Amino acid sequence: MLYDVFISHASEDKDSLVRPLAEALRDNHVEVWYDEFSLQVGDSLRRSIDSGLAKSRFGVVVLSPAFLSKEWPQRELDGLVALENMNRGTLILPVWHNISKLDVLAYSPLLADKVGISSEKGLDVVLQKLLETIQPQGSTLIKARELLLSYGVEPPVVTDDWWLDVVEFSGSDYRFNHWGFPLPASKGRGLTLAFAAMQKSWQEKDEYNPISQLTHPEMVLNFIQTEPGLEEMCFRHLESLAAYAPQLTLRGFSGPFDEKFEKAYQKSVEKYQKQRYAQPESGTALTTNNLPPACDEVWAWRHPTFGDYRASNMACNFVQGELLGEQSKVYEIFDYLVWYLSNDSKWFPEEAKRFLISGFKQWNSWSWDKYEVDNIESDLSSFNSAGELFIKMFHASSPQRKSPFKLTKSCYNDIQGRITISCERLKLTDSVQDLVDRFLAEGFIEAWIKSERKKRIKHKY
């Protein structure tokens, strides 16, 4: 651990100045090495003090008659002087306690030459003068640290390499990371770094335990509300939130975002109503009624007919979000399909679920090949029949083929193996056999072959 300040003092001065000063510094978010705070039972006093000296940005030296008469505090002072001489710049911050400048001059001309703060001016003045050096106004890192502390985050001191990671992270493109938002930049770099640190933290937690489109809304809202800064970012960027957690846009699942979502939805409906009159051909390829959509896709889950969009468009948007937008896709498309067939999806409204399942059939992007399976992180990703179903479906979709598709043993084993991977990845409670049966009963294979055959005929094989 690194510290902002090491306090060198004589024990006789604890009650009158040192302890109140150390507590006041700590209350102002300064990391203080002070023996009553930092030493634990069994610690080596010498090693702990040496470590505190080496890991501190500044050394507050409380010079008093008691200090000048003792050997141990003087050793600490020698250590601080040595560190200051090692090209570390100003390190020693003297506080004169019941002592005059002449007394200090007689003890050490070097110390007498430094501007000291007299305790006669009161604790508040001493504290303020020290903070002006320890926490200089205008310092980006100091501002960022103060902001983080106000959000309940306890970051290390600004000399810790942790801040280098935050600075590097702040320069990355947020859209390439799940639960990433554009960092605020208009109010200074301190705010940008503070939110970069918080975003880095919640994205790391999400990577370990993904909060995806398949997560129960209560868990999503809990994640948002317990991660410092995240709820504020979600309110600032509602469409980004809707991309990462589209299930929250469903009525009854929005929590504190319901009012904002509804306003955005109503505004979108008004915009598209005008568009239907002004541009009656716009967006008709996306809908089922040859009219422009009833609202933006991002809010279509609030619409009684899902914005009149084709089910395939809504399934694609649910899984992948907008083109060139936020990175909302967490799993492979087939994993999403299996989840909707599982009992774990029971909380999802039935009408919306059936709409999505039909969308997966129309979208026709759920199939997998051996390459995809080999690249899935799983103990089960090397089963021998991986990719067999895709090969057989592709052959069956040939316009020249007359014989119908037959589910061979290798295809069945491929489906079983791939669904087993989905169960493992998503921690599903259903049996693999039940999910295989539901997948086959839904007719995904037949729909894929029919769609692919049409495509190949259109493009002349």
N, C-alpha and C positions, 0 to 999 in steps of 0.2 A: 504494500500500500504506500502511496505517496501522500505527502502533507503539504499544505500551504505554509504552515508556520511551526517552528520549533521554539518553545519558550524556555530560555535558560534563566534560572532564578535561584535564590537561596530559599530554603524552606521557611525561614522566619517571615518571609514576605507573602506567603500564600494567602493568609486571611485578609490582610489589609489591601492587597492589590491583585496578586497573580491569579487566584482562583476566579474572582469576579471577571477579570479581563479574559481569561481563557473561556469562561462560559459565554461571555458577550460575543467573542469572536465566533464561537461555535454556533450561537444563535443567528449570526449573520452569514451562515453557510461557509465558514472558513474551516478547512480541515486542520485541526490543531494537534501537534504532538505535545502533550502535557502529561506529566507522570501519573496524575490521578485519573486521566482518561485512557492512557495508552499502555500502562504497565499492568500485567496480569500476574496472579500468584504463580511463582515458579520461574518467571522471566529473569534472565540475566540482566542486571541493571546496566552494566557497562555495554553489553552487546546491543541492548534495546536503545540506549541513548545514542550510540554510534550509528545505528541504523536510522534512527529518527533524524539525526543531523544530516546524514547523507541523502535522505529522501525528502528533505524539506526545501521549499523555494526560498524561504526567509527564516532568519533567526531573530526573534525578539529577545533582547537581553535586558533584563530588569536589573539595572545597576543600583545598588544600595549599599549602605555600610556593611550589612551582613554579607552581601555578595563579595565585596572587596576583601573581606576577612577570611574567606573560605577557599580551600584549594580545589574542590570538585567543580563548582561553577566556573572557576577560571579555566579548568581543562576544557569544559564545554566551549567557552569563549575562544580558546586556542583553536579548537576544531572548526568553529565557524569562520575565524579569520583565515585558516588554511584553505577552506572551501572557497571563500570569497577571492582569495588570491589565485585560484585555479581558473581564471577567466570566466567566472560566473557572474561578474558585475556586482551591483549592490546587493548584499545579502543580509548584513547586520542592521537591525532597527533598534537603536538604544531607547530605553525608557528610564528616565532618571527618577528614582524613588527615594525621597528623603536624603537627597545628596545634591551638591552644587557642582557647577562646571569645573571649579577649581579642584574639587576632590577627584573628579574624573581625570582632569589634566595631570594631576600628580600620579594617578594610577596608570593611565595609558594615554599619551598624546594622540595616538591613532584614533582612539574612541572619542576623545574630546573634540577632534576635528569633525566628527560626524554630527549632523543635526539630530539632537535628541528631543524627546517629548517628556516634559515634566509632569509627574503625577499630581503635582499641586493644582493643575488646571482641571482636575476631575477625570473620572473614568470615561465619561462620554467623549471628552475631547481627545483623550489618549486613543480610544477606540476609533474615532473618526479619522484621526491622522494616520493610524496604522492601515485602515481600510483603503485610504486614498492610494497607498502604495501597493497593498496586497490585491485590491480589486479596483484597478484604475478604470475610471469612466471612459467609455469608448472602446474598450477591449472586446473584440468579437467573442472570444472564448469565454470571457467572464460573463458577458451578457447571456450567452447560450447556456452557461451553467446555472445562472440565476433563474432563467426561464424554466429549465428542467426541474429545478428544485421547487418552483411554484406549481409544477404539475405533479409533484409527488415522486419524481425520479431523483435518485441520489447518484449523480455521476461522480467519477474520480476528479482529482484536481486537474487543472488545465495542462500540467506538464506530463500527464500520463499519455502513453501511446494510444490509449483508447480513443482519444480525440482525433488522431491521425486517421483511424478507421472511419470515424464519423465524417471527417472532411472528404475522404475518398468516396464514401457512400453518397454524399450530397451531390457529387458530380455525375452520378449514374442516371440512366433513363428510367424513371419510375415505372413506365408501362411494361418493362420487361420483367417485373417482379410482381407476384401476386399480392394483392392488398397494398399496391403502391399508389400514391397520390402526388400530384405536382406540389413541390415544396413551396411554401410562401416566400416570396422574395422582395416584395414591395416595402416591407418594414425593416429591412436591414439583414445583414448576414447572421447576426446572433440568433434571430428568430428562425432563419433558414436552417442553421446548424442544430438548433434545439429540436425542430421537427424532424430533421434527418436522423437524429439520434433515436427519437421515439419511433419513427417509422422503421428504422433498422431493427429495433427490438421486436416490434409486433410482427414484422415480416419473418424474422428468424423463428418466432414461436409458431407462426402459420406454416412454415416449411416443415417443422417437426411434427405438427399436428394440424393438417390442412383444414381450414374453414372454407368450405366450398359451396357450390350450388346445391349439394346434397345434404348439407348440415341442417339439422333442425333449427328453425328460426329462433327459438329460445337460446340455443347455444351460440348462434351468430350474434344476437343482441348482447349476450353476456360478454362475448369476446370484445365487441365494440366498446362496451361501457366500462370494461375493466382495464383496457389498454390505454395508458396515458396519451392524450392527444388524438386518439383515433376517432372518437365520436365527433369531435370538432371538425376533423377533416371530412368525415362522412357527410355532415351537414353542409359543408362548403362545396362538396362535389357529389351531389345526389346521383348523377348519372353513372359516375364511377362506382358508387356503392351498389347501384342496381346491376352493374355488370358483374361485380364480384359475388353478389348475393341476390340474384333475381327473385328468389323465393320471398324476399322481404316485400316485394312490390305487390304480392298477392294480398287481397283484402283480408284483414284479420291477422296478418303476420308482420305488420310494419312497425309495431311498437311506437317509440317516440318519433319515428319518421313519417307516420301516417299522414299527418296534416300537410307536410311538405310534399310528400308523394302525390297526394290528391290534388293539390294546387298545380303541380307540374303536369299531371295527367289531364286535368280540365283545360289547362292552357294548350296542351298538345291537341286535344279534341277540337277546340275552337280553330286552331291553325289549320287542321286538316279538313274541317268542314268548309272553310273558305277555299281551300285548295281544290276541293271537289268541283266547285263552281268555276274557279279561275283556270285550272289545269286538269280537266277531266280525264286525261290520258296518263297523268303522272303516277307512277308506281303501280299501275294496274297488273303488271307481271308478278307482283308479290302477293296479290290477293286472290280470294276464291270467287269474288263477285264481279270481277272486271271493273271495279271502281278503285279510286285511290284509297289507300289505307285510312282507317278511322282515327288513327293516332300514331305517334312514334312507336317503333318496336319496343323500346325500353320500357314503355308504360303499358304495353298491350295486355299484360296479365291482369290489369285492373278492368279491362273492357269486357262486356258480357259475351262478345264473340271474338275475343282476342285480337281486336283491331282489324278483323276480317283478313288477317294474314294467312297465308298457306301454312299448314302445320310444319312443313319442312323448314321454312324460314324461321319459325319460332323455335324449333328444336336446335337449329344451327346457332341462332342468337343466344339461346339459353346456355349452350355449352361453351361457345367460343367468343361471345360478345360481338361488338361491332368490328368490322374490318379496320385494321390499323389502330384499334382501340386498346383498352387495357387487357392485360394478360389474365383472362378469367378462367381459361381451361386448365384444370388441374389433373384430370385423369384422361385416359383414352376414351374415345366416343363410345366404344362398346361397353366400357365400365359404367357409363351413365345409363345406357340401355338396360344393363343387367340390374342396376339399382332400382329402376322403375318397375321391373318385374318382381322385385323382392318385397318381402313384408316390411322391410325397413322404410319403405316409402309410403307406409299407410297414412302418415300425417299429411301427405301432399293431397290437395283436393282432387277427388276422383275425376272430375270432368277435365281438369287441367292435365292430369296424369295421362288419361286416355288420348288427349290431344297431342301430347308430347310423344307417346308411343307410336301413334300414327305418323307423327313427324319424322321419327327415326326411320320408319319404313320408306317414306317418300324421299328423305334426304339421301339415303343409300350410301352413307359414308361410314357405316359401322363395321364393315368387314376388316379382317386383319390378315396379315401374311406372316411368314416365318421370320422375316427381318424384324417386324414390330415385336413379335413375341420374344425374340432373342435379346431385344434391347430393354425389355421390362425387368426391373429389379425385383426378382422373385426366385425363390428356390424351385419353382415349378416351371420356369420359362424354357426348359430344354426338352419338353416332351417330344417324342419322335414324330408325332403326326401334326405338329404345328404348321399351319398354313395350308393344310390339305383341303379344307372347305373352300377357301378362296379359289384354288386351282380348279376344283370340280365345278364351282358355280360359274367361273369364267368360261370354261369349256361349254357348259350347258347353255350359256347365254349367246352362243354363236348363232347367227341367223340361219346358218346352213345345217344346224343340228336338228334332227327330227325326234330323237328319243328324249323322253323327259328326264329330269334330274332324279338321281337315286341317292339316297343317303347311305353311303358306304360306311363300313366300320371305322375306317380311318377318318372320315369326316365327323362321325359321331364322337370319336376320341378327341378330335381337334376341338369340337365345341365343348366337350366336357372339360378338357384341359384349360381352355381359355376362360371358361366360367369359373373354374377353380381359382384361377389367378385373380379374377374380379372379386370373388368372395374373400380372398386373402387380403387384397389391397383395401377393400372397403369394409372389412370386418363384418360381413353380412351374416345374419343369423339363420337364413334359409339353408336347406341342404342343396348341394350341387345338383342332385338328381331332379329336385323339384324345379329348379331354375332352368335346367336343360329342357324339361318337359314344357315349361311355359314359353320358352324361346321358340321351340319347334311349333307349338300350337298357335302362336301369333302369326306365323307365316312370313317371317322376315326373309327366309331364304327364297321363297317363291317370288316375293316382291322385288328382291334384289335382282334376280335373274330376269324378270320381266322388264324392269327399268333399264338394265344394262343392255338387253337385246334391242330395245327401242333406240337407245343411244347409238349402238353400233350400226343399226340400219340407217339411222339419220346421217351418220358420218361415213357410210359405206364401209362398214366393218372396221 
